[in-house]
């Protein structure tokens, strides 16, 4: 990941050669390495097939209990942590998130949710940098239409961490991320019985309307120009 980030951010790097690289149970050891540079002009993104990991979105945030948490985009290596996160949600929280009684994510879906196209999708996760593990405390994602006019959101917070403002923080951050990308509206589907989520979106200015196709589902929408500037 770090080597990929270096290659993505520094356009003048034409080649990185690491040889030999020894791998063992305690990690890897670089014996020799070299970097070849070449003149480069223009935006780095123009030479990349996909948008690289957006490290500029990483930042530290404070929870209501005083803990300092790391907010960052999801990464492919988060797959095991995401599967654990979903598995450890209460059955009711899983039902409210996935609209069905799922027990856990299968490997294929977990890979799909962590190996994302940062150009049209974004998923933000909260982790505790002071912890000894890589546990995910909450996740919020958007998936944009091909034209980038609208993006659907979905997310959840670990069941034992409710009441700390993490859901609000994640939803605000993902909406701000969408606005900076020029997306015009964030929308989502919420079960009508999910009172906490409906209360949250109302506070953030979402419109709320019962679905004409399924009365148990509420469609919520937020034109992004309505997001307060301080967010």
C-alpha positions as CSV (number, residue, x, y, z in Angstrom):
1,X,0.0,0.0,0.0
2,X,2.8,2.5,0.9
3,X,4.7,1.7,-2.3
4,X,1.6,2.1,-4.3
5,X,0.9,5.5,-2.7
6,X,4.4,6.7,-3.4
7,X,4.0,5.7,-7.1
8,X,0.6,7.3,-7.3
9,X,1.6,10.6,-5.7
10,X,5.1,11.2,-7.3
11,X,4.8,11.5,-11.0
12,X,8.6,11.6,-11.5
13,X,9.0,8.0,-10.3
14,X,9.5,5.9,-13.4
15,X,10.5,2.7,-11.6
16,X,11.0,1.3,-8.2
17,X,13.2,-1.9,-7.9
18,X,13.4,-3.8,-4.6
19,X,15.7,-6.8,-4.9
20,X,16.2,-8.9,-2.9
21,X,13.2,-8.7,-0.6
22,X,13.2,-11.3,2.1
23,X,9.9,-12.4,3.6
24,X,9.5,-14.3,6.9
25,X,7.2,-14.8,9.8
26,X,8.3,-11.6,11.4
27,X,7.8,-9.4,8.3
28,X,9.8,-8.4,5.3
29,X,13.4,-7.1,5.0
30,X,14.7,-5.0,2.1
31,X,18.3,-5.8,1.2
32,X,18.6,-3.4,-1.7
33,X,16.4,-0.9,-3.5
34,X,16.6,1.7,-6.2
35,X,14.3,4.4,-7.6
36,X,14.6,5.7,-11.2
37,X,13.3,9.2,-11.9
38,X,12.2,10.8,-15.1
39,X,10.8,14.2,-16.0
40,X,7.1,14.4,-15.6
41,X,4.6,17.2,-16.3
42,X,0.9,17.4,-15.8
43,X,-1.5,15.9,-13.3
44,X,-0.4,12.6,-11.7
45,X,-4.0,11.3,-12.1
46,X,-3.8,11.4,-15.9
47,X,-1.3,8.5,-15.9
48,X,-3.4,6.3,-13.6
49,X,-6.0,3.8,-14.7
50,X,-8.0,4.2,-11.4
51,X,-8.0,6.9,-8.7
52,X,-5.5,6.1,-6.0
53,X,-6.2,5.8,-2.3
54,X,-7.3,9.3,-1.3
55,X,-5.0,9.7,1.7
56,X,-5.9,13.4,1.9
57,X,-9.2,12.4,3.5
58,X,-7.6,10.9,6.5
59,X,-8.0,12.9,9.7
60,X,-8.4,12.5,13.4
61,X,-11.8,13.2,15.0
62,X,-13.0,13.2,18.6
63,X,-15.8,11.0,19.9
64,X,-18.2,12.3,22.6
65,X,-16.4,10.1,25.2
66,X,-13.1,12.0,24.5
67,X,-11.4,9.3,22.5
68,X,-9.4,10.4,19.4
69,X,-10.4,8.3,16.4
70,X,-9.0,8.0,12.9
71,X,-11.4,8.7,10.0
72,X,-10.2,7.4,6.7
73,X,-11.3,5.8,3.4
74,X,-11.7,2.1,3.4
75,X,-8.9,0.0,2.0
76,X,-8.8,-3.5,0.5
77,X,-7.0,-4.9,3.6
78,X,-10.0,-3.9,5.7
79,X,-11.9,-6.9,4.4
80,X,-11.4,-9.1,7.5
81,X,-12.2,-6.2,9.8
82,X,-15.4,-5.4,7.9
83,X,-16.6,-9.0,8.1
84,X,-15.9,-8.9,11.8
85,X,-17.7,-5.6,12.2
86,X,-20.9,-6.9,10.5
87,X,-20.8,-10.2,12.3
88,X,-20.6,-8.5,15.7
89,X,-23.5,-6.2,15.1
90,X,-26.7,-7.2,16.9
91,X,-29.2,-9.1,14.8
92,X,-31.5,-6.1,14.9
93,X,-28.8,-3.7,13.7
94,X,-27.9,-6.0,10.9
95,X,-31.5,-6.2,9.8
96,X,-31.9,-2.4,9.9
97,X,-28.7,-2.0,7.8
98,X,-29.3,-4.8,5.2
99,X,-33.1,-5.0,5.3
100,X,-32.8,-8.7,6.0
101,X,-31.6,-11.2,8.6
102,X,-28.1,-11.6,7.4
103,X,-25.6,-13.1,9.8
104,X,-22.4,-12.0,8.1
105,X,-20.9,-10.9,4.8
106,X,-19.6,-13.6,2.5
107,X,-16.0,-13.2,1.2
108,X,-17.1,-12.0,-2.3
109,X,-19.4,-9.2,-1.0
110,X,-16.8,-8.1,1.6
111,X,-14.2,-7.9,-1.1
112,X,-16.6,-5.8,-3.2
113,X,-17.2,-3.4,-0.3
114,X,-13.5,-2.9,0.5
115,X,-12.0,-2.9,-3.0
116,X,-13.9,0.1,-4.3
117,X,-13.5,2.5,-7.2
118,X,-12.7,5.7,-5.4
119,X,-13.8,7.7,-8.5
120,X,-17.5,6.9,-8.1
121,X,-17.7,5.4,-4.7
122,X,-16.4,6.3,-1.2
123,X,-16.6,4.5,2.1
124,X,-15.3,6.1,5.3
125,X,-14.4,4.0,8.3
126,X,-13.6,5.0,11.9
127,X,-10.8,3.2,13.7
128,X,-9.1,3.6,17.1
129,X,-5.4,4.2,16.4
130,X,-4.6,3.6,20.1
131,X,-6.0,0.1,20.0
132,X,-3.9,-3.0,19.2
133,X,-6.2,-4.2,16.5
134,X,-7.6,-2.9,13.3
135,X,-11.3,-3.1,14.3
136,X,-13.8,-0.9,12.5
137,X,-16.0,1.1,14.8
138,X,-18.3,2.5,12.1
139,X,-18.6,2.8,8.3
140,X,-20.5,5.0,5.9
141,X,-20.4,4.8,2.2
142,X,-21.8,6.4,-1.0
143,X,-22.2,5.1,-4.5
144,X,-22.8,7.6,-7.2
145,X,-24.8,7.4,-10.4
146,X,-22.7,7.2,-13.6
147,X,-23.4,10.9,-14.2
148,X,-22.4,11.9,-10.7
149,X,-25.7,13.7,-10.0
150,X,-26.9,11.5,-7.2
151,X,-25.3,9.2,-4.7
152,X,-26.9,6.6,-2.4
153,X,-25.6,6.3,1.2
154,X,-25.6,3.5,3.7
155,X,-23.8,2.8,6.9
156,X,-23.7,1.5,10.4
157,X,-22.0,2.0,13.8
158,X,-20.8,-0.8,16.1
159,X,-23.8,-1.7,18.3
160,X,-21.9,-1.1,21.6
161,X,-20.8,2.4,20.5
162,X,-24.2,4.0,19.9
163,X,-24.8,7.4,21.6
164,X,-21.3,8.7,20.9
165,X,-22.3,10.7,17.9
166,X,-20.3,8.5,15.5
167,X,-23.3,7.9,13.1
168,X,-23.8,11.7,12.8
169,X,-20.1,12.3,12.3
170,X,-19.8,9.7,9.6
171,X,-22.9,10.8,7.7
172,X,-21.8,14.5,7.8
173,X,-18.4,13.5,6.5
174,X,-19.6,11.4,3.7
175,X,-22.0,14.1,2.6
176,X,-19.3,16.7,2.7
177,X,-17.1,14.3,0.6
178,X,-19.9,14.0,-1.9
179,X,-20.4,17.8,-2.1
180,X,-16.7,18.4,-2.8
181,X,-16.9,15.9,-5.7
182,X,-19.7,17.9,-7.2
183,X,-22.5,15.4,-6.5
184,X,-25.8,17.1,-6.3
185,X,-27.8,14.9,-3.9
186,X,-27.3,12.2,-1.4
187,X,-30.2,9.8,-0.8
188,X,-30.9,6.6,1.0
189,X,-33.5,4.0,1.9
190,X,-34.4,3.6,5.6
191,X,-36.8,1.2,7.2
192,X,-39.8,3.1,8.6
193,X,-39.2,1.5,12.0
194,X,-35.6,2.8,12.2
195,X,-36.5,5.8,14.4
196,X,-32.9,6.7,15.3
197,X,-31.7,7.0,11.7
198,X,-34.8,9.0,10.7
199,X,-34.3,11.4,13.6
200,X,-30.7,11.9,12.5
201,X,-31.4,12.6,8.9
202,X,-34.2,15.0,9.8
203,X,-31.7,16.9,12.0
204,X,-29.3,17.1,9.1
205,X,-31.9,18.5,6.8
206,X,-32.9,15.4,4.7
207,X,-36.4,15.3,3.3
208,X,-38.3,12.2,4.4
209,X,-41.0,10.5,2.3
210,X,-42.5,7.0,2.5
211,X,-41.8,4.9,-0.6
212,X,-44.8,4.5,-2.9
213,X,-43.6,1.0,-3.7
214,X,-43.0,-0.3,-0.2
215,X,-44.7,1.5,2.8
216,X,-42.1,-0.1,5.2
217,X,-39.4,1.9,3.5
218,X,-38.7,5.6,3.7
219,X,-36.7,7.5,1.1
220,X,-34.6,10.3,2.5
221,X,-32.9,13.0,0.3
222,X,-30.5,15.8,0.9
223,X,-29.6,18.4,-1.8
224,X,-26.0,19.0,-0.9
225,X,-26.1,22.8,-1.1
226,X,-28.1,22.6,2.1
227,X,-25.2,21.3,4.1
228,X,-24.1,23.9,6.6
229,X,-20.7,25.4,5.6
230,X,-19.1,24.5,8.9
231,X,-19.4,20.8,8.1
